[in-house]
Amino acid sequence: MDEIAKGIAGKVLDQLGSLVYEELSSAWGVRSDLTKLECTVSAIEAVLLDAEEKQASNRGRSLWLGQLKDVLKEAENVLDEFQYRVLQKEVVKRCRSTCKKVRYFFSGSNALVFRFEMAHKIKGVRKRLDDIAALKDLLKQQDANVPVSVIPIVGIGGLGKTTLAKLVYNDEEVVSHFQLRMWVCVSEDFNVTSLIKEILKSALGKIDENLGREQLQRLLRETLKDKKFLLVLDDVWNEDPIKWFELTNLLSEDYNGSNIIVTTRNISVATAMGTVPPHNLNGLSPEDCLSLFKKLAFKDGEEKIHPNLLEIGNDIVKKCKGVPLAVMTLASLLYLKVDEGEWKRVRDNEIWRLKQNDDDVLPILQLSYNHLPLHLKKCFAYCSLFPKDFEFDNLHLIQFWMAHGLLQSPNNENQKLEDIGELYIKELMSRSLFQDVNQDIELNSPFYYTFKMHDLVHDLALSIAKRECSVVTKESTLATEVCHLSISENSQEVTTQLEKLSKAQTIIFQTEQSMSLLETCISRFKYLRVLDLKNSSFEVLPSSTGSLKHLRYLDLSGNDIIKKLPDSICKLHSLQTLLLDGCFSLERLPKGIRDIISLRFLVVTTKHTCLSEKAVGCLDSLRYLLIGGCENLKCVFEGMEGTSPIFEHWLLHNVQV
């Protein structure tokens, strides 16, 4: 990595030193900023000269070099904009054209706009480089010392990370082993000066609040000098390695044998801070959960007097799925209460509907949501439409998000929307909002894996999305603004409720539905983006499906009696995802499938020998093709030959048509 960084730094310096750059930067009034940029890059290049052999043994240096590489690329891109202007100027010199368009391009007003834009970009790059350059001395100091051991504890809110850290912190052997122990609650603000103050307060009891940064640093070094210490940093959210290096610079002198324990919900934080692999915290066993519940819901021995309540309590404990804070929250709601009906209401309610104190489980989990970037908040909330314990897979969830326009535009032409979706899933996993990741061994594909949401995390998603997303039952009361629906019952009451709505964008049928209800949905909801008819038993699909011009996701998988699709679905020009796996009676795809020009993701089971004879050259958007259960298939598309044994198992092709 550092060889690459040195190469980029050299290229940047070469660009900055050219006569043409000097001429243009002077003309456009940004020479001063470019000169400062040149000085900063030169200073960094000097540090890079001895970086290569030390990188492997210094984690801080490795991360620093990664950040440096990114910002140097940014600097290179900014300077390439200058290069483009240089080329344009050369063209003008050669052509000597009097074209008004060319004259305007180099006119005063146009140059002024360019000057402001470039000055802003250069200042931004220089600020980032200055911040990174400021760490070069820190890295040299760290070379001479063995850093303090940093042990991360990772898990979702309420799982017991802080409790575990406290048990370690107060253990008799730990107390006798360390000369100094300090505990700091970090939470959202990772301000280094504030953290130094809190560390000193934990060590000394009180300090002079008026001390400046340098005085605080000096006092911290004096306090820690020649001592083996244990520092707990509880509830850390900071992912910026620069801030972390600032702090560890003060904690990495001659403190061999000292330890720092970090509790966090974010695996990215653990990776940036830890010197050892993180300890991923699992939930309590069912037996331990029940034991904890009995201690908090009953007075000593009273559970024996109320065996009926204990039986209900056992059901309540099961819904907590090993999260101690959830057990404590629900048990505390029932303490000293002996009304069986009240216990049943707690058992049968979703936890997010229950009254919550500030230190209960849901508000604590809510912090995980609050810290999500804006683009991930809706992606997370939409997951509430799927039932508890639902097994997501990456491919289908990404297509579901894409159908609703939740994926940001790619940063470059080589990055696809599917790549953006993968990054979103990884980010939600890193924050413990997705878990139980499983690579499908049968499929044997590196592109496909499954995962789940913890029940309490699912409750969180329900509470966040309840005004937009709803699971529809006959007892439901739908808000008028609800536009994403998961229908779990088939009844007249459900149909009546749907007739009150008009702007639904998502319809997911979780159970078998009648044709009349389907036709009601199609005729009423013209703005549907997602129509999920998985495991349905419709012999035919209404031809009116073709009127859903906004539809992007159509799932007919698991329908083993449908024989053909209406030709009208070929009018769905916006359709991106078509799922037909498990449609074993499907005779053929519609001949006009080539007209579904936005189709990116196609999953097929069919009795036919060829998917389509005339699709090549027209399905230009197709990215993924999954084929299974196609015993008679001899060719996929025209010109792509194969034999049926090849298709006995699921295949995944990354298709570049």
BELURCOR-V865660 format. One record per helix or strand of 2 or more residues. SS is the DSSP state (@ for helix, = for strand). FROM is the first residue (numbers start at 1). TO is the last residue. If there is no record, write none. Layout:
ss=SS from=FROM to=TO
ss=SS from=FROM to=TO
This chain:
ss=@ from=2 to=17
ss=@ from=19 to=27
ss=@ from=31 to=48
ss=@ from=52 to=55
ss=@ from=59 to=95
ss=@ from=100 to=105
ss=@ from=108 to=133
ss=@ from=136 to=143
ss== from=149 to=154
ss=@ from=161 to=170
ss=@ from=172 to=177
ss== from=180 to=187
ss=@ from=192 to=204
ss=@ from=213 to=224
ss== from=229 to=236
ss=@ from=241 to=250
ss== from=259 to=264
ss=@ from=267 to=273
ss== from=279 to=280
ss=@ from=286 to=297
ss=@ from=302 to=304
ss=@ from=307 to=319
ss=@ from=324 to=334
ss=@ from=340 to=348
ss=@ from=351 to=353
ss=@ from=361 to=370
ss=@ from=374 to=385
ss== from=392 to=393
ss=@ from=394 to=403
ss=@ from=417 to=430
ss== from=435 to=439
ss== from=449 to=452
ss=@ from=455 to=465
ss== from=469 to=472
ss== from=484 to=487
ss=@ from=492 to=498
ss== from=506 to=509
ss=@ from=515 to=524
ss== from=530 to=532
ss=@ from=543 to=547
ss== from=553 to=555
ss=@ from=567 to=571
ss== from=577 to=580
ss=@ from=591 to=595
ss== from=601 to=604
ss== from=610 to=612
ss== from=624 to=627
ss== from=635 to=637
ss=@ from=644 to=647
ss== from=651 to=654
